[in-house]
């Protein structure tokens, strides 16, 4: 499970506002604010929802591997732009038929 500091760092990396994260995770904005400021500890389900929303948006959480916990981006900005272009190119959806 992630910490409030990891949540704040991941949100900054993927350029999500607190409001956007709250909507994506299905929690209140106050829950996000209190978690990031270490004022209150959300339920385990809420933390997992926040983590899942951040991971779906491109954050990768690094567990404590002897060098400390952290967060990084799944893709670089240029990779994310290329993926977005490919996802939005449209056309007919069909199964891949590779011989």
Long-range contacts (C-beta under 8 A, 24 or more apart in sequence): 1-44, 1-47, 1-48, 1-51, 2-47, 2-50, 2-51, 2-54, 2-61, 2-71, 3-69, 4-35, 4-36, 4-37, 4-38, 5-36, 6-61, 6-69, 6-70, 6-71, 7-32, 7-35, 7-36, 7-50, 7-51, 7-54, 8-36, 9-70, 9-71, 10-54, 10-59, 10-61, 10-71, 11-36, 11-54, 13-58, 13-59, 13-71, 13-72, 13-73, 14-54, 14-57, 14-58, 14-59, 14-73, 16-54, 16-57, 21-50, 21-53, 21-54, 24-53, 24-56, 24-57, 25-49, 25-50, 25-52, 25-53
